[in-house]
Amino acid sequence: MKLPYSWLKELVPNLPPVAELEPIFAHLGLPLEGVDEVPAPVAGVILAAVQAAEPMAGTQLTRLTLATGASGVKTVASGAPNAVGLPAGTMVALVTPGTSLGGMEYGVRSMQGVESWGMCASAKELGIGEASAGILTFPVGTAAPGTPMSELWPADHVLDIEVTPNRADVLSALGVSRDLAAFLKLELKEPVVGPVPTQPGEIRVTLPPKGRTLERDPSRKLRFGCDHFAARAVSNVQNGPAPLWMQRRVTLSGMRSIDLIVDTSNYVMMELGQPTALYDRRDVQGDQINVNFGLREGETVKDLMGNTHQVGPEDLLILDGGAGEIPSVAEAFARAGEPKAGNHVLGIAGIVGGDHGHVRADTHNVVIESAHFDPVLLRRTATRLGLKTDAVYRFERGVDPLLAPKAAQRVAELLAQYGGGTPESGQTLVGEPELPLEITATGDQIRALLGMDIETAEMRDILKRLGCQVEGAGDELKVTGPSWRVDMNIWPDLAEEVARLHGYAELPETLPTMRVHESNLGASAPSQARSDLRRTLSGLGFQEVVTYTFTSDDEAQKARTETPGVRLQNPMTTDRTGMRTALYPSLLKAAQAHAKGERVLLFEIGRIFPATGETERLGLLMRGDLAGATYQPGVKGNFSVFKGLVESLAAAVGAAFTLEQLRGDDVPAALHPGIAGAVVWNGQRVGWLGALHPEIAQEFNLKGDTFILEAALPLPGRSWAFRDPSRAPAAWRDLAVIAPTGVSYGEVAALLKREAGELLESVEPFDVYTGDQVGAGNRSVAVRLVFRGAKTLTDEEVDPVMDRLIGAVKAQGWSIREK
C-alpha cells in the first residue's frame, strides 16, 4: 500500500522525518518495501485558466485559449481527448516555452495554423503520476493563473508499506497514523467528519436474512452477507475535476484521478479504509436498494467497465427497486431458463459497480453506498469471477463494521464542499453489526507468554493508546478492542499488541528452555534411520535416484508386477496413469539411461501403493563390473558381489543379515528362478534379492546381468549389546558336507548352528566341490567351524560336539566327505 508522507504528517503533526521511519515501521510489523522520492513539477510549469476550448476543423486537435497570468492570454493546440469542451475557468498544467521536460525543451511552434505556446501536460508527462490518457485539469479558482505548479504540488515521499492479511485496519492513512501515534506517543489529528444524521433517509434499503442456507447444499450457510448498510442521497452535484489537493493524494497513493465523484469515493477509502460506491439516482428505481443473493442461475451482470460476469445464488448483489422480489434459491434454479425481465444490478456487492447505475458525465444526483459485507462471501465471489479490486482487497480482510455511516457522511461532506451538492438531511442506516467482545487476561499471563518483564500498568497504557477500552483492577485486564481491530479476539492477541508497542527489541537475550513432550521422544528416529541408510549406501558406492511414483498398466505388465489399483483422475501423460505397486521398475527405467558396460549402482527410498496398502520400500540395483581392470584385475559384477554389498550394508548398521534361497512358486516374478533369495534382516524376512528375470531385462532393453533388491522399510532393528573380547583362543575344525545340489549353503549352516550349541562361534564356507568323488547330483560344501569357550578348549570338549554334528548331518540324509 502506498501513502504520501505529507498525508501522514498532517494526521500526526510531530511525525519524525522520512529518514527515521524505516525502523519505526519495522517495529510496528509494517515493514517498508520502499520509499520513493517524488519531485515537484519542474520550474516553468504553471497553472493556466481555460478561456475557450474550440475544436480545430479537419483535425483531432483542440485550440485552448489560456490565461497565463503575467504572460497574458496564450493559445495551445492539444490532442488530449479531455481537452474537448473544457468549461471556461477550468485550470490546466501548462509547460511554458523554454522549459525542459523529459529530455525535451518546449517552445512555440505552429500546429495546423495555430501558434501553440508550450504544452498542456498529463500527470505522467510531469513525472508526478502514471495517468497519461488526458491533460491534468483542476477546478475553477484553484489558484491564480501563472502560479507555479511546484508551489501547489510540492515534492514528497511515497511510503510503500507491506501490510499483512490480518491488519486490514492499516489499509488507510488513518489506520497507519493510529499505529504511529500509539507507538510514538504522539497526538493524532483524525479527519474532521461532521455528525452522522440520525433521522431516516430518503433511500430505502433491505438486507438479506442472516444464516441463509444454500438449498442445493444444506450443509453450507451463506452467513450474513451484509450486516450494516448506510445510504445517503446528495443532490445537485456539479461534477468535474477534483480539487488539486485531493488529486495529489489520490495520485501519489497509486490511483488514477477521474473526476470529483469518483475521486471522492477513492479518497475516503484511502483516508478512512471504508470502500464506498456512488450511483446515479436516476437509475435507483423507486429510491429502493435491495441487498440480496443472486438472481437466476447463470444471470449475467455487466460492470461499469463493460465486462460481463455470470453470477448465481451464492453471489451477493446490490439491486434497485426495479428488480422486484428476489426469488429463493430453489426458485432461482427452477427459473434459470426463463427470459429476464431486465437487469437491475447496481453492482456486485463490495467488488465492482454495475453498468446500470454508474456515474456519468451528466450525473448530478447521487446515492452513496457505504456498507459492511461478509469477507468470506466476497472472497469466494471475487476469486471465482477473477476480480481483485481495491474494495474487495479491504473487505476480504475485514473492514471496521461500524465505519459505514461515518464514511458516507465524509463522502457527502466532500461532495457538498467541492461539488456544491446538497446532502439530504437524513441517512438510511440498516443492520446490526457485531460489536467486539470483551477479552479477559492477566498481566502474568502476558508476561509468561512474551518472556518480557512488562508492568501491568504499561500494558493498560499501550492498549488504551491503541483505542481499546481497558477495565479491571490489579493484575486483571478486561479489554474491549476497538471496532476497527477485527483481528483482536483472544488474549494472545493482546499480548502481541503489548509486545509490538513495547518493542520487540526489548526481548531479553536468554537461552531457550528445551521442553520435549513425552509424545515427541524418539519422533526423529525414522527420519534419522533413513538418513543413516542413505549415507551408508552412498559410502558403498550407490547413487540415489528419485523417480516418479506414477506408472502405467503397460509398464507394470512389462515388469511383471501388480497392476496399479490407485488411478490418477487427471494423469499428466499416458504413461503415468496410476500409482506404482513396486519400486524396481523405476530403477530399471533409470538404469536404461546408462551406457552398456558402465557400472551402475542405484538405490531409491520411496513409497509404493499395492492392493495391500501404501508402504515404504528400499530398492537397490547393480549392473556392470564393480571395478574395471587396470594394471590389476578388476572386480566382476556378479551375484556374490551384489550380495557382499548388502552384507556390508548390514555390517555398517549393526544388523544381522542372511539370505535364504527361494524356489518354485516362492520366487518373485521379477527374479531369475535359479538366482533368488529372501532377505532376512535381524531375523525377519523383509524382501527379496537376486538376478533380474531375463525376459524382464529384454523388455527393458537391459543386456547383461542385472541384480536387484527390494525390501520393506523400516528395516527391523535390534538392541545393541557390548561384551569384552574373549581371552581364550579359538579351536578350529573343518567339515565337508555332501548334500544334493538343491540344498543351499544356508540350510547346511542353519543345521550346524542349531546342533552345535553355545561353543560354536561362527560358520564360514571355504570350498565347494562337484565331481565324481561326490556322485552325480551332489556337491560338497566345506565349512570352517570356530569354537570358543571361557577357557582354552581341549579336544575332549570339542570332539563330542563334532560327533553330534556329524550325526545330525547323516540323520538329514546327507553324508560327510572323508579325507
GICORSUL-V464739 format. One record per backbone hydrogen bond with DSSP energy under -0.5 kcal/mol. NH is the residue of the N-H (numbers start at 0). CO is the residue of the C=O. If there is no record, write none. Layout:
nh->NH co->CO
nh->NH co->CO
This chain:
nh->2 co->158
nh->4 co->156
nh->6 co->3
nh->7 co->3
nh->8 co->4
nh->9 co->5
nh->10 co->6
nh->11 co->7
nh->14 co->11
nh->19 co->16
nh->20 co->17
nh->21 co->17
nh->23 co->19
nh->24 co->20
nh->25 co->21
nh->26 co->22
nh->27 co->23
nh->28 co->25
nh->29 co->24
nh->32 co->30
nh->32 co->159
nh->33 co->159
nh->35 co->157
nh->37 co->35
nh->37 co->155
nh->38 co->36
nh->40 co->152
nh->44 co->41
nh->45 co->43
nh->45 co->93
nh->46 co->146
nh->47 co->91
nh->48 co->66
nh->49 co->89
nh->50 co->64
nh->51 co->64
nh->53 co->62
nh->55 co->60
nh->56 co->54
nh->58 co->55
nh->61 co->77
nh->62 co->53
nh->63 co->61
nh->63 co->75
nh->64 co->51
nh->64 co->62
nh->65 co->63
nh->65 co->73
nh->66 co->48
nh->67 co->65
nh->67 co->71
nh->69 co->67
nh->70 co->67
nh->71 co->68
nh->73 co->65
nh->75 co->63
nh->77 co->61
nh->77 co->75
nh->80 co->132
nh->82 co->79
nh->83 co->80
nh->85 co->82
nh->88 co->49
nh->89 co->86
nh->90 co->137
nh->91 co->47
nh->92 co->135
nh->93 co->45
nh->93 co->91
nh->94 co->92
nh->94 co->118
nh->95 co->43
nh->95 co->93
nh->97 co->105
nh->98 co->95
nh->100 co->103
nh->103 co->100
nh->105 co->98
nh->105 co->103
nh->108 co->106
nh->108 co->115
nh->110 co->113
nh->113 co->110
nh->115 co->108
nh->115 co->113
nh->116 co->74
nh->116 co->114
nh->117 co->106
nh->117 co->115
nh->118 co->94
nh->120 co->92
nh->120 co->118
nh->123 co->130
nh->125 co->121
nh->126 co->122
nh->126 co->123
nh->127 co->122
nh->128 co->122
nh->135 co->120
nh->137 co->90
nh->140 co->88
nh->141 co->138
nh->145 co->46
nh->146 co->143
nh->148 co->44
nh->150 co->147
nh->151 co->147
nh->151 co->148
nh->152 co->148
nh->155 co->37
nh->157 co->35
nh->158 co->2
nh->158 co->156
nh->159 co->33
nh->159 co->157
nh->160 co->0
nh->160 co->158
nh->161 co->30
nh->162 co->160
nh->163 co->161
nh->166 co->163
nh->167 co->165
nh->169 co->166
nh->170 co->167
nh->171 co->169
nh->172 co->269
nh->173 co->270
nh->175 co->171
nh->176 co->172
nh->177 co->173
nh->178 co->174
nh->179 co->175
nh->180 co->176
nh->181 co->177
nh->182 co->178
nh->183 co->179
nh->184 co->180
nh->185 co->180
nh->188 co->10
nh->188 co->186
nh->189 co->187
nh->192 co->190
nh->203 co->286
nh->205 co->288
nh->210 co->222
nh->211 co->208
nh->211 co->222
nh->213 co->219
nh->214 co->212
nh->216 co->213
nh->219 co->216
nh->220 co->218
nh->221 co->211
nh->225 co->223
nh->226 co->371
nh->227 co->371
nh->228 co->429
nh->229 co->369
nh->230 co->427
nh->231 co->367
nh->233 co->365
nh->234 co->421
nh->236 co->363
nh->237 co->418
nh->238 co->236
nh->245 co->242
nh->246 co->242
nh->247 co->243
nh->248 co->244
nh->249 co->245
nh->250 co->246
nh->251 co->247
nh->252 co->248
nh->253 co->250
nh->254 co->249
nh->259 co->239
nh->262 co->258
nh->263 co->259
nh->264 co->260
nh->265 co->261
nh->266 co->262
nh->267 co->263
nh->268 co->264
nh->269 co->265
nh->270 co->266
nh->271 co->267
nh->272 co->267
nh->272 co->268
nh->273 co->267
nh->274 co->272
nh->276 co->368
nh->278 co->366
nh->279 co->356
nh->280 co->278
nh->280 co->364
nh->282 co->279
nh->283 co->280
nh->284 co->282
nh->286 co->283
nh->287 co->284
nh->288 co->203
nh->289 co->318
nh->290 co->205
nh->290 co->288
nh->291 co->289
nh->291 co->316
nh->293 co->311
nh->293 co->314
nh->296 co->331
nh->297 co->310
nh->298 co->295
nh->298 co->310
nh->300 co->308
nh->302 co->300
nh->302 co->306
nh->303 co->352
nh->305 co->302
nh->308 co->300
nh->310 co->298
nh->310 co->308
nh->314 co->311
nh->316 co->291
nh->317 co->346
nh->318 co->289
nh->318 co->316
nh->319 co->343
nh->320 co->284
nh->320 co->287
nh->322 co->319
nh->323 co->320
nh->331 co->327
nh->332 co->328
nh->333 co->329
nh->334 co->330
nh->335 co->332
nh->337 co->334
nh->343 co->341
nh->345 co->317
nh->345 co->343
nh->346 co->317
nh->347 co->351
nh->348 co->315
nh->348 co->346
nh->350 co->347
nh->351 co->347
nh->353 co->345
nh->354 co->301
nh->356 co->354
nh->357 co->354
nh->362 co->359
nh->365 co->233
nh->365 co->363
nh->366 co->278
nh->367 co->231
nh->368 co->276
nh->369 co->229
nh->369 co->367
nh->371 co->227
nh->373 co->224
nh->377 co->373
nh->378 co->374
nh->379 co->375
nh->380 co->376
nh->381 co->377
nh->382 co->378
nh->383 co->379
nh->384 co->380
nh->385 co->381
nh->386 co->381
nh->387 co->385
nh->392 co->388
nh->393 co->389
nh->393 co->390
nh->394 co->390
nh->395 co->391
nh->396 co->393
nh->397 co->393
nh->400 co->482
nh->402 co->399
nh->406 co->402
nh->407 co->403
nh->408 co->404
nh->409 co->405
nh->410 co->406
nh->411 co->407
nh->412 co->408
nh->413 co->409
nh->414 co->410
nh->415 co->411
nh->416 co->412
nh->417 co->413
nh->418 co->414
nh->419 co->415
nh->420 co->414
nh->421 co->234
nh->422 co->420
nh->423 co->232
nh->426 co->198
nh->427 co->230
nh->429 co->228
nh->438 co->478
nh->440 co->476
nh->442 co->474
nh->445 co->441
nh->446 co->442
nh->447 co->443
nh->448 co->444
nh->449 co->445
nh->450 co->446
nh->451 co->446
nh->453 co->451
nh->458 co->454
nh->459 co->455
nh->460 co->456
nh->461 co->457
nh->462 co->458
nh->463 co->459
nh->464 co->460
nh->465 co->461
nh->466 co->463
nh->467 co->462
nh->468 co->479
nh->469 co->467
nh->470 co->477
nh->475 co->472
nh->476 co->440
nh->477 co->470
nh->478 co->438
nh->478 co->476
nh->479 co->468
nh->480 co->436
nh->480 co->478
nh->484 co->481
nh->485 co->483
nh->487 co->484
nh->488 co->486
nh->492 co->489
nh->493 co->489
nh->493 co->490
nh->494 co->490
nh->495 co->491
nh->496 co->492
nh->497 co->493
nh->498 co->494
nh->499 co->495
nh->500 co->496
nh->501 co->497
nh->502 co->498
nh->505 co->502
nh->506 co->503
nh->509 co->507
nh->513 co->511
nh->514 co->512
nh->515 co->513
nh->516 co->514
nh->519 co->516
nh->520 co->516
nh->520 co->517
nh->522 co->519
nh->524 co->521
nh->527 co->523
nh->528 co->524
nh->529 co->525
nh->530 co->526
nh->531 co->527
nh->532 co->528
nh->533 co->529
nh->534 co->530
nh->535 co->531
nh->536 co->532
nh->537 co->533
nh->538 co->534
nh->539 co->535
nh->540 co->537
nh->541 co->536
nh->542 co->600
nh->544 co->602
nh->550 co->577
nh->555 co->551
nh->556 co->552
nh->557 co->553
nh->558 co->554
nh->559 co->555
nh->559 co->556
nh->560 co->555
nh->564 co->608
nh->566 co->564
nh->567 co->576
nh->570 co->567
nh->575 co->572
nh->576 co->550
nh->577 co->550
nh->578 co->565
nh->579 co->548
nh->585 co->582
nh->586 co->582
nh->587 co->583
nh->588 co->584
nh->589 co->585
nh->590 co->586
nh->591 co->587
nh->592 co->589
nh->593 co->590
nh->597 co->594
nh->599 co->622
nh->601 co->620
nh->602 co->542
nh->603 co->618
nh->605 co->603
nh->605 co->616
nh->607 co->614
nh->608 co->579
nh->609 co->612
nh->612 co->609
nh->614 co->607
nh->616 co->605
nh->617 co->710
nh->618 co->603
nh->619 co->708
nh->620 co->601
nh->621 co->706
nh->622 co->599
nh->623 co->704
nh->625 co->634
nh->626 co->634
nh->629 co->631
nh->634 co->626
nh->635 co->633
nh->637 co->635
nh->641 co->637
nh->642 co->638
nh->643 co->639
nh->644 co->640
nh->645 co->641
nh->646 co->642
nh->647 co->643
nh->648 co->644
nh->649 co->645
nh->650 co->646
nh->651 co->647
nh->652 co->648
nh->653 co->650
nh->654 co->649
nh->656 co->654
nh->657 co->679
nh->659 co->677
nh->660 co->658
nh->661 co->675
nh->665 co->662
nh->666 co->663
nh->670 co->667
nh->671 co->690
nh->674 co->671
nh->676 co->688
nh->677 co->659
nh->678 co->686
nh->679 co->657
nh->679 co->677
nh->680 co->678
nh->680 co->683
nh->681 co->655
nh->681 co->679
nh->683 co->680
nh->685 co->678
nh->686 co->678
nh->687 co->709
nh->688 co->676
nh->689 co->707
nh->690 co->674
nh->691 co->705
nh->692 co->669
nh->695 co->692
nh->696 co->692
nh->697 co->693
nh->698 co->694
nh->699 co->695
nh->700 co->697
nh->701 co->696
nh->702 co->700
nh->706 co->621
nh->707 co->689
nh->708 co->619
nh->709 co->687
nh->710 co->617
nh->711 co->685
nh->712 co->615
nh->730 co->786
nh->732 co->784
nh->734 co->782
nh->736 co->734
nh->736 co->780
nh->737 co->735
nh->737 co->814
nh->738 co->736
nh->738 co->778
nh->740 co->776
nh->742 co->739
nh->747 co->743
nh->748 co->744
nh->749 co->745
nh->750 co->746
nh->751 co->747
nh->752 co->748
nh->753 co->749
nh->754 co->750
nh->755 co->751
nh->756 co->752
nh->759 co->756
nh->760 co->785
nh->761 co->785
nh->763 co->783
nh->765 co->781
nh->766 co->781
nh->768 co->779
nh->773 co->770
nh->774 co->770
nh->777 co->774
nh->778 co->738
nh->779 co->768
nh->780 co->736
nh->780 co->778
nh->781 co->766
nh->781 co->779
nh->782 co->734
nh->783 co->763
nh->784 co->732
nh->784 co->782
nh->785 co->761
nh->785 co->783
nh->786 co->730
nh->786 co->784
nh->787 co->758
nh->796 co->793
nh->797 co->793
nh->798 co->794
nh->800 co->797
nh->801 co->797
nh->802 co->798
nh->803 co->799
nh->804 co->800
nh->805 co->801
nh->806 co->802
nh->807 co->803
nh->808 co->804
nh->809 co->805
nh->810 co->806
nh->811 co->807
nh->811 co->808
nh->812 co->809
nh->813 co->808
nh->814 co->737
nh->816 co->735
nh->817 co->815
